[in-house]
Amino acid sequence: IRPSSKSVSHLTVTWKVAEGIYQHIDVKEEGKQHQFSLGKTLLIGSDEFEDLDEILARHIQPMAAFARDVLSHKYFLDGVKAEDRENIEMHLADERKRDPTRIPYTMTPSQDFPGKFVLSYMPVAKVKHEYFTVTPEGFRFRQQIFPGLMIMLTWFKEHYREPPPGIFDDSRHQR
């Protein structure tokens, strides 16, 4: 936790998402007595906090725990960043060769978007990549919040054929 370069009424909280990946969270201070005091109200987005301990307990620690769930999952691709698409696609192709009846998938952390991971999967011959975000409430994936990783993955396995929100699929709307 450190003063922000934005202004004297902001703090930055930095937490380690994965090896070599750190997310910086902006905290706005309201009701500051003077430049060197802590604001009476701390805001992360629209969420209000009374002090730094509450930010750690209600915001950072839950996200770190959810990130650990991803990092310890059996299909997390250790040492690979989401932006290394070639390596991910080769890995999934190898998995497909090993078991052609299975839809292989893996999860990797995003270097470009700290706090986000990418779920990469190979339903047929082409690999698809979708971002999901760690939040204090769980995981945001396809515009939904899931309270746990296994719940999100179970939902994904039932709905992977559906296009992600915002993507129109012409093949489903024949004239």
N, C-alpha and C positions, 0 to 999 in steps of 0.2 A: 504494500500500500504506500503510495507516494503522492506528492503534489502533482497535479496535472500541468502540462505545458499549455493547456487551453486557457485557463485563467485561475485566479486565486480562489474562485468559488467551485473548483472542480478537483477531484482526486482521481487517481488511476489505480485500479486493483488489477494486478497481474497474477494469473495462475497458469500452471503447467498443464496443458491438455494431454500432450504425449511427448515423447523424446524429441527435443528440439523445437517444439511448438508451444507457444505461449499466447494466451488471449489477454488482451488489455481491455478492461471494462471501465467505462466512464461513470463516475459517481458525481452527481451534482449536489452541492451543499447549499442549503437554504437556512436563513436565520443566523448567519455568522455574526458574532459580536465584533470581531476584528480579524484582520488578515491571517493571524497565526492561530486562531481558535477553530475548533471543529464546528460545522454547522449544526443547528438543532435538529434539522431534518436532512436525511441523506436520501437521494433518489437515484435509482437505476431504472431508467425508462420511467414508467408510472408507479413502480414499486417503491414504497417508503420504508425507511429504516431509521431507528433511533440512534444507533451507534455502529462503530466498525465491527464489533463482535457479532452484532445481529446480521450484518452483511455477510460475514464469514459463515455463520451458522445457517442462515436461510437461503443464501444465494450461491456462494462459492463451494462450500462443502457438498451440497447436493449435486452440483454439476460435476465436481471432481469424482464423486462416487459413481455417477452415471457414466462418466468417461472411463473409469476403471472397469466397469462392466463390459464396455466395448473392447478395451485393451486386453482383457483376460478371456474374451470369447474365443472358442476354438476356431472360428473362421476369420479372426482378425489376422491380417497379413502383417506380421511384425517386421519393422525396419523398412517398410515401403510407404511412401506418401501417396495420397490420392492423385496427385498430378503425374505420377509415373504410370500413365495408362498402358504403355507398351508392356511393362513388367506384369501389371495386373492382368492384362488380357492373355499373356502367355501362361500365367499361372492358372487362370480359369480354363483355358484350352486344354492344358495338361490334366486338370481335374475332370474335365468332360471326357477325355480319352480313357481315364481310369474307370469311370462309371458313366456310360452314355445315358443311363436311365435317370440320372439325377440332374437337377438344375444347380450347377455350382454357383456359389456366391462368396464374396469376401467383403470385409470392411477395412477401410484405411482412413487415417486422419488427413485432413486438408491442411497443407502448409500455407496456401494462399488465403484460406478463410478459417483462422483458428476458432475452435469451438464447433466446427462442422466436421462430419465424417462423410465418407462416400460408401454407399452400398453398391457394389459392382456385381452383376449377375449375368449369366449366359443362358437365356431361355431357349435359344435355337443356336444359330451360328454366330450371331453378332452380340458382343458384350454391351450391356447397358449400364450406365452409371447414374445414380441418384444421390443427391445430398440429403443428409439428415443432421439436425442440430441438437446439441445438448442444451437443455434448459434446466432451471431449478425444479421444474415440475416433471421432467422426464425427457422424452425425445420428440422433437417436432419433425414429422415426416409426412409428405404429401398434404400439408396444411392441417394436420391433426396432431394432437399431443397424446403420446403414449406414456403411461406411468412406469414402464419398465422395458428393457431391451427385448426380452423374450416375447412380451405382448406385441411389441412392434414387429418383430420378425414373424410371428405367427400370422398377424394381420397381412403382412407383406406376402407371405407364401400363398395366402388365399386370394390376393388382389394384384399380383404382379402383372397379370395380363392386361389390366386396365391402364390406360394412359395416365400419366401424372396430371394433376389439375393444371389447367391452362394449356394443355396440348390437345389439339383437335385431331381425332383419328378419322380420316376420310373413309377408311375401309369399313367402318361400322355404319356409315350413313350412305348407303347405295341409293341412287335415284331410280 
